[in-house]
Amino acid sequence: MLTKTSDKHKQIEEVINYLAANNHGEVTPQMVVEEARNPDSPLHSEFEWDIEAAAEKYWIEQARKIIRSVRITYRVEKSQYSTIGYVRDPDKDKKQAGYVSVKKVRSDKQRAHDIVTSELFRARNALERADSLSHYFKIKEDILKIIKMIDNITIRL
């Protein structure tokens, strides 16, 4: 995996910046793939060029999307709510794939805790990204307050 300081990553950044500069500041995935087709491009080795292997990876990603699309509906008193039906299995190693039904883990307090903590971690990461963008765009936002709230909730869980 590339590190942010590697020469290869710098080359990749240069190519992406070049593509964007030649397209009014915008870059598309299609442009990147087209550039990567060139075996001399620093992007080339970042792609799976074996058609069967690439198709398998794509099908796996489609399956993930389908699993994530399943919803469950439940009632609390007189109100009806909907939530995702499957989440990443907290018992799986980070490199292992697997989803678990939220219905199955609902009564397991530790697994439920791990799932909610993981979701809060994802939200926190998205907010950190938004915070870095707000600094870059010089927009005053209270994003850090929200991040602190998430940290406090995570501690209380």
C-alpha positions as CSV (number, residue, x, y, z in Angstrom):
1,M,0.0,0.0,0.0
2,L,1.2,3.5,-0.8
3,T,2.2,5.9,1.9
4,K,1.6,9.6,1.5
5,T,5.3,10.3,1.4
6,S,6.3,7.7,-1.1
7,D,7.8,8.7,-4.5
8,K,5.2,6.5,-6.2
9,H,2.4,8.4,-4.5
10,K,3.9,11.7,-5.5
11,Q,4.0,10.5,-9.1
12,I,0.4,9.5,-8.9
13,E,-0.6,12.9,-7.4
14,E,1.3,14.6,-10.3
15,V,-0.6,12.6,-12.9
16,I,-4.0,13.3,-11.2
17,N,-3.2,17.0,-10.9
18,Y,-2.1,17.0,-14.6
19,L,-5.4,15.3,-15.7
20,A,-7.4,17.8,-13.7
21,A,-5.4,20.8,-15.0
22,N,-6.2,19.7,-18.5
23,N,-9.9,19.4,-17.8
24,H,-10.8,22.7,-16.1
25,G,-9.8,21.5,-12.7
26,E,-11.9,18.4,-12.7
27,V,-10.9,14.7,-12.9
28,T,-13.1,11.7,-13.5
29,P,-12.6,8.0,-12.7
30,Q,-12.9,7.4,-16.4
31,M,-10.0,9.7,-17.1
32,V,-7.9,8.0,-14.5
33,V,-8.6,4.5,-15.9
34,E,-7.8,5.7,-19.4
35,E,-4.5,7.1,-18.2
36,A,-3.7,3.9,-16.3
37,R,-4.1,1.8,-19.4
38,N,-0.7,3.1,-20.5
39,P,1.8,0.6,-19.0
40,D,4.3,3.4,-18.5
41,S,1.9,5.4,-16.3
42,P,2.5,5.4,-12.5
43,L,-1.2,4.6,-12.3
44,H,-1.0,1.4,-14.3
45,S,0.1,-0.9,-11.4
46,E,-2.7,0.4,-9.2
47,F,-5.3,-1.4,-11.3
48,E,-6.2,-5.1,-11.7
49,W,-5.8,-5.7,-15.5
50,D,-6.7,-9.4,-15.4
51,I,-10.3,-9.2,-16.7
52,E,-11.6,-12.2,-14.7
53,A,-10.0,-11.0,-11.4
54,A,-11.3,-7.5,-12.0
55,A,-14.8,-8.8,-12.7
56,E,-14.7,-10.9,-9.5
57,K,-13.7,-7.8,-7.5
58,Y,-16.4,-5.7,-9.1
59,W,-19.0,-8.4,-8.4
60,I,-17.9,-8.5,-4.7
61,E,-18.4,-4.8,-4.5
62,Q,-21.8,-5.0,-6.1
63,A,-22.7,-7.7,-3.5
64,R,-21.6,-5.4,-0.7
65,K,-23.8,-2.7,-2.1
66,I,-26.8,-5.1,-2.3
67,I,-26.2,-6.3,1.3
68,R,-26.0,-2.6,2.5
69,S,-29.3,-1.8,0.8
70,V,-31.3,-4.2,3.0
71,R,-33.4,-2.3,5.6
72,I,-35.4,-3.3,8.6
73,T,-38.4,-1.5,10.0
74,Y,-39.2,-1.5,13.6
75,R,-41.6,0.3,16.0
76,V,-40.9,2.2,19.2
77,E,-44.2,2.9,20.9
78,K,-46.4,4.5,18.1
79,S,-43.5,5.6,15.8
80,Q,-42.1,3.5,13.0
81,Y,-38.4,3.6,12.1
82,S,-36.1,2.1,9.5
83,T,-32.4,1.2,9.8
84,I,-29.9,-0.8,7.9
85,G,-30.4,-4.5,8.2
86,Y,-26.7,-5.7,8.0
87,V,-23.5,-4.2,9.3
88,R,-19.9,-5.1,9.1
89,D,-19.4,-8.0,11.6
90,P,-17.4,-6.6,14.5
91,D,-16.0,-10.1,15.2
92,K,-14.3,-10.3,11.9
93,D,-10.7,-9.4,11.4
94,K,-10.2,-6.1,9.5
95,K,-9.1,-8.0,6.4
96,Q,-12.0,-10.5,6.5
97,A,-15.2,-9.7,4.8
98,G,-18.5,-10.3,6.5
99,Y,-21.8,-8.7,7.5
100,V,-24.1,-9.7,10.3
101,S,-27.8,-9.1,10.7
102,V,-28.6,-6.3,13.2
103,K,-31.5,-8.4,14.4
104,K,-29.0,-11.2,15.3
105,V,-26.7,-8.9,17.4
106,R,-29.4,-6.8,19.0
107,S,-29.4,-8.8,22.2
108,D,-25.6,-9.0,22.4
109,K,-24.7,-5.8,24.2
110,Q,-21.0,-6.0,23.5
111,R,-21.4,-6.6,19.8
112,A,-24.1,-3.9,19.6
113,H,-21.7,-1.5,21.4
114,D,-18.9,-2.4,19.0
115,I,-21.2,-1.7,16.0
116,V,-22.3,1.6,17.2
117,T,-18.8,2.6,18.1
118,S,-17.6,1.7,14.6
119,E,-20.4,3.8,13.1
120,L,-19.4,6.8,15.3
121,F,-15.8,6.3,14.3
122,R,-16.9,6.5,10.6
123,A,-18.9,9.7,11.3
124,R,-16.0,11.2,13.2
125,N,-13.7,10.5,10.2
126,A,-16.1,12.2,7.8
127,L,-16.3,15.2,10.2
128,E,-12.5,15.4,10.3
129,R,-12.5,15.5,6.6
130,A,-15.1,18.2,6.5
131,D,-13.2,20.2,9.1
132,S,-10.0,20.0,7.1
133,L,-11.9,21.3,4.0
134,S,-13.6,24.1,6.0
135,H,-10.1,25.3,7.0
136,Y,-8.9,25.1,3.4
137,F,-12.0,27.0,2.2
138,K,-11.7,29.4,5.1
139,I,-15.2,28.7,6.2
140,K,-15.8,29.0,10.0
141,E,-17.7,25.9,11.1
142,D,-18.4,24.3,14.4
143,I,-17.3,20.9,13.2
144,L,-14.8,20.4,16.0
145,K,-17.7,20.8,18.5
146,I,-19.5,17.9,16.8
147,I,-16.4,15.8,16.8
148,K,-16.0,16.4,20.6
149,M,-19.6,15.4,21.1
150,I,-19.0,12.2,19.2
151,D,-15.9,11.5,21.3
152,N,-17.9,12.1,24.5
153,I,-20.7,9.8,23.3
154,T,-18.2,7.1,22.5
155,I,-16.6,7.3,25.9
156,R,-20.0,7.0,27.6
157,L,-21.0,3.9,25.5
